[in-house]
């Protein structure tokens, strides 16, 4: 893709995200019939105590530290400080660009290669950490749905049946992917099943080789060692990372007077994480806040309070990562330049007398 096209897409994407945030009160008002302004939302922000703000900051930092376990588990030898820098810089790039994940991966490759890690280990780490994020992304909606179903929240029979079916499907998908990663037999069974599906396709587009089994086995071979040694550490990191992020949302709701209950907050959090996959803006910015606010309103929160909570949550999970990642990236670049100069200096030796 042409460089200027990418620049134009990035500018347009960021402009769309900014526009969605700026006009979010008007959008929510138009959808709900409520009347609200930034003045009302600003008053709600001002009402958040400094103790609550300090607690949000502490929980946010704890979430960043928790995610370092995912990276150190997927790349043996990586330190937690390095993982913190790597995650911050990659998140900043991803949050500034549409389809920023690719740029984030390229930056990860550059940083880890500079630290002396071999390319094969870096690729395996990128694949494994990506799969772990995907698995937990699938698990979150199931957890949110189950939280609502088990909380006694009044739901129609149709919604209840659909909820159980969706949860079962998502959990089954996670089990299938886990089987392909962990067990040779699971990989063979899935590969044979995929081959049978391919055999049903028209001859003109049917692959000549057993591509599905080969691809799955190749993926397993590349990732099996990392998965077997680091799955517990990575899972620990993901559980606490998402748990701390949910706690940030809960604090945002409490601070703005939009608390709707524990089960409902879990469901709203799951929805917010799904909406970060919206490709029109970096990390779904704007869409995440709008969806979160509407979900909170649907569970009974006031329109202004729900909108304020969603915007505040977006700050902690998106906006603040940009300057934080910029500082991390700047520090890494500065240290890299200093190390390069040190290596370039000639070594002088004293002459023997």
BAFI-873207 format. One record per residue: x negated, y, z of N, C-alpha, C in turn. Coordinates in steps of 0.1 Angstrom, whole numbers, plus 5000, padded with zeros to 4 digits. Atoms other than C-alpha are relative to their C-alpha. Layout:
N
XYZXYZXYZ/...
end
This chain:
353
499249885000500050005000499150135000/500849885001498750354991499950075014/500249944987497250545020501050115003/499149894997499450845016501549955002/498750064998502550625014500149965015/500050054986501550475048500150125009/499949884992501050825062501450065000/498649955001504450935049501049925008/499150094992506150635064499850025015/500349974986504450695097500750125005/499449874996505551055098501549995000/498650025000509050965088500649925011/499650084989509250695114500050075013/500149924987508050915142501050115000/499049895000510351195131501449945003/498750074997513350945132500149975015/500050034985512350835167500250125008/499849884993512051185179501450064998/498649955002515351285163501049925008/499050084993517150995179499950045015/500149964985515751095214500650145002/499649864998516451465209501650015000/498649995001520051405198500749895007/499450114993520651105221501250045008/498849964992523051295244501250024990/498949975010525151405213500549874994/499650125006525051055198500849925010/499350084990526150885231501450075002/498849934999528751155235501049984989/499150025012530151105200500649855001/499650145000530350725206500949975012/499250034988531950745241501150105002/499049894997533951065239499650095011/500549924988531951215268499450134995/500749875003530551565269498850015009/501249994992527051595280498950084993/501049925005523951805275498749965006/501350024994520251795281499950075013/500049944987520952035310500449905011/499550104990522851765328498949895002/501150104999520151505320498850055008/501149944993517451745332500350015015/499749994986519251795365499949865007/500150134995519351415369498549965002/501550034999515551395362499550085013/500549924989514951675388500449945013/499550064987516951485414499249885004/500850114997514451195412498950045010/500949964990512351215444498649974996/501450035003508551225443499649865005/500350134996508550905463500549894990/499550095011510650735436499150004988/500949985011508350875409498749925003/501250074996505350745428500149854999/499750155001506950395431500149964986/500050035014507650395394498649994994/501450005005504050475387499349885004/500650124994502850195410500449884993/499450125006505149945394499549994985/500549995014504050055359498649954999/501450055000500450005367499949855003/500050144997501249665382500449924988/499650075012502949565350498849994990/501250015009499749655330499049905005/500950104994497649455354500549864998/499550145002499949155351499849954986/500250045014499649155313498549964997/501450045002495849125316499849855002/500150154998496448765327500349934987/499650065013498048695293498750004991/501149985009494948825275498849925005/501150074995492348675298500249854999/499750155002494148335296499949964986/500150045014494148335258498650024995/501449985005490548455254499049985012/500950034989488248275280498750094999/501249924999485448505291500350154999/499649865000487448825287500350055014/499749944987487449045318501350075001/498749934998490549205333499950154996/500249865004489049555328500050014984/500050015015488449465291501449984995/498650035004491949325288500950125002/499249884998493449635303499750114989/500449915010491549845278500649964986/499550065013492449615249501550024999/498649995001496149615257500450154999/499749865000496249995263499850064986/500349955013494550075230500949944989/499250065010496549825210501550055001/498749954998499849945225500250144994/499949875005499050305216500150014985/500050015014498350215180501449954995/498750065003501550005178501150105002/498949914997503650275193500050134991/500049895009502550535168500349974985/499850035014502950345136501149904998/499050115004505850155119499249884996/500850125002504749795116498650015006/501349974994502049895140499349885005/500650134995501449535151498749964992/501150045008499049475122498850095003/501149914996496949785131499549975013/500450044986496949675167499149885000/500850125001495649335157498650034994/501349965005492849495136499250075010/500849934989491849715165499549905010/500450104991491849415188498849924995/501150075006489549235164498750085001/501249924999487149525163499550015014/500449984987487049575200499449875006/500550124995486549205209498849954993/501350045007483949145182498950095005/501049924995482149445196499549955014/500450064987482149265230499349874999/500850125002480448965214500849874999/499250125001483448725211500049954985/500050055014483348495180501450024994/498849985007485948545153501149895002/499050124998487548195158500750015013/499449994987488148255194501050125001/499249885001489648605187501349964993/498850035007492048465161500949905008/499250094991493148185184500750075011/499449924989493748435212501150084995/499049925006495748655189501349924997/498950095003497948365178500749955012/499450054988498448225212500750105008/499349894993499248555229501250044993/498849965008501648635201501149905002/498950104998503448305205500550015014/499549984987503648355242501050115002/499049885000505248695237501349964993/498850045007507648545212500949905008/499250104992508648255235500850085011/499349934989509448495264501050104994/499049925007511248725239501349924998/498850085002513548435231500649965014/499550044987513848345268500850115006/499449894993514848695279501550014997/498649995003518248705261500849895007/499450124993519048355275500250035015/500049974986518148475310501150115003/499049904998520348785306501449954999/498650055002523348595293500349915012/499750084989523048335321500250085013/499849924988522748605347501450055001/498649955000526048745336501049895002/499050114999527748405333500049955015/500150054987526548305368500450105011/499849904990527248635385501550025003/498649984998531048605383500650124993/499549885008531348905359501249954992/498850035008534848905343499650004985/500250015014534348785307501149914994/498950085007536848645282499549864997/500450135003536848275275499149984988/500850005012535548335240498650055002/501349954997532648545252499249905009/500750104991531848285279499549894992/500450115008531748005254498850044991/501049965009529648205230498750025008/501249984991527248295259499349885003/500750134997526647935269499449954987/500550065012526147835233498750084996/501249925004523648125226498949975010/501050034991521748045258499449864997/500550145003521547675250499150004987/500750005013520347755214498650075002/501349944998517647995226499049925008/500950094991516347755253499549884991/500450115009516347475227498950044991/501049945008514247695204498750005007/501249994992511747755231499449865003/500450144997511547385239499349944987/500550055012510947305202498650054997/501349935003508147555198498949955011/500950054990506647435231499549864997/500350135004506747075219499049994989/500949995011504947165187498650045005/501349954995502147345207499449905010/500650084990501647095235499849854996/500150155002502246735222499949974985/500250045014500946565191501349934995/498850065004504146355190501150104996/499049905003506346665192499750074986/500449945012504346815163500449914988/499650095011504846505142501549994997/498650005001508546485149500650124993/499649885006509046845140499650014985/500550005014506946815109500849914991/499150095008508946515097501350064997/498749945001512146695103500050124989/500249905010510846995083499949954986/500250075013509746765055501449964994/498750055005513246615052500950124995/499349885005514746965050499550054987/500649965012512347055023500449914988/499650105010513246735004501450034994/498649975005516846865001500050124991/500049885008515747174983499949964985/500150025014515947204945498549964996/501450055004512947034927499150114995/500849895005511847364911499350075010/500649924989511047524944499549915011/500550094989510147214964498549994999/501450025000506547204975499649854997/500450145004504546904962499449935012/500750064989502746844995500950015013/499350004987503946785031499550125008/500549884995503347145039500450035014/499649964986505347165071499249935010/500950084991503446885089498650065001/501449955001500147015077499950145007/500149874994500847375088500149995015/499850014986502147275122498749945007/501250074994499147035128498850105000/501149915001496747305117500150115011/499749914990498347555140499749955014/500350064987498147315169498549985002/501450034998494547225163499250135003/500749874997493547595163500350055014/499549944988495547675194500049915013/499850104989495647355215499150025012/500949984989492547415235500350125009/499749884992493547765245501349985008/498750034993497147655253499849925012/500150104989496047365275499250065012/500849944989493547575295500650125006/499549874996495447895297501550025001/498649985000499147825296500650055013/499549964987499747865333499650145003/500449864997497748185336500850104991/499249915009499548335305501450015004/498650004996502948235318500150085013/500049924988502148385352500050154996/500149865005501148705334501350054994/498849955006504248725313501250015009/498950004991506648645341499950135009/500149884992505248925363500050124992/500049885009504749165334501550044998/498649975002508449135325500850035013/499349974987509549125361499750145005/500349864996507749455368500750104991/499349915009509249605337501550015003/498649994995512749505349500150095012/499949924988511949665382499950154997/500049865005511049985364501350054996/498649965005514449985347500950015012/499149994988516149915381499750135008/500349884993514250205397500550124992/499549895008515250435367501550015002/498650004997518850325373500450065014/499749954987518750385410499750155001/500449864999516950715406501050104993/499049915007519650855382501449975003/498650034996522650705399500849914990/499350085010523450445372499849855003/500250144997522850125391501449924998/498750075003525449865379500049855005/500050144994524349545397498849924995/501250085004521449295395500249924988/499850085012522949055369500150094988/499849915011524049345347498750074996/501349935003520549515350499149904992/500850105008518949185338500549994986/499550005014521249175308499650124992/500449885007520549535300498550004996/501450015003516849475303499749914988/500250095011516949175280500450074987/499649935012518849385254499050114996/501049905003516349665257498749954994/501250065005513449435250500249954986/499650055014515249285219500050124991/499949885008515849645206498650064997/501449955003512049715207499549944987/500350065013511949495176500550074988/499449935011513849745155498850074992/501249975008511449815126500150144995/499949865006512750165116499150105007/500949914992510750325144499049925007/501050074993507550235162500649945014/499550064988508549985190501550025002/498549984999512250055183500350135008/499749874992511950405200501250074994/498849945004515250575199501249905000/499050115000517250255192500049945014/500050064987516150105225500750095010/499349924990517250405245501550014998/498649995003520550435227500749875004/499450134996521350055232500049985014/500050014985520250065268501150095006/499049914995522450365275501449954998/498750055003525450215258500449885008/499850124992525049885276500350045015/499849964986524850065310501450065001/498649945000528050265301501049895000/499050125000529749935292500249935013/499950064987528949805326500550095011/499449914990530450105343499250125004/500749884996527750365346500550134993/499649875006528450735340499250034987/500649985013527550855305498750085002/501349924998524951125316499049925008/500950084991523550895343499349894992/500550115008523150605318499050054990/500949945010521550825292498750045006/501249964993519050965317499249885004/500750124997518150625329499349934988/500650065012517550495294498850084995/501149925004515350795285498849995009/501150014990513350765317499349864998/500650135002512850395311499250004987/500849985012511650475275498750075002/501249934997509150705290499049905006/500950094993507650435312499549884991/500350125008507650155285499550044986/500549965013506750365254499250125000/500749875001505850725257498750015007/501349994992503250705285498949914995/501150095005501450425267499250074989/500849935011500350665239498850075006/501249934994498150905260499149905008/500850094992497150615283499149924990/500850085010496050405252498950094994/500949915005494350715238498750025009/501150004991492250745269499149885000/500750125001491350385268499249984987/500750015013490450395231498850105000/501149915000488350705236498849965009/501150064992486450545265499249894994/500750115007485750235245499150054989/500849945011484550445215498750075006/501149934994482350655238498949905005/500950104996480750355254499349924989/500650075011480250185221498950094993/501049915006478450495207498850015009/501249994991476250515238499249874999/500750135002475350145235499249994987/500750015013474550185198498850095000/501149925000472250475205498949945008/501150064992470450285232499349894993/500750115008469849985209499150064989/500849945011468550225182498750065004/501249944995465950375204498849914999/501150095001462450245197499449965014/500650054987460750045225498550035000/501449964999457350195235499349915010/500850084991454649995251498750075004/501249944996451750105271498849924995/501250075005448350035256499249945012/500850064990446249795275498750085002/501349924998443249975291498849904999/
end
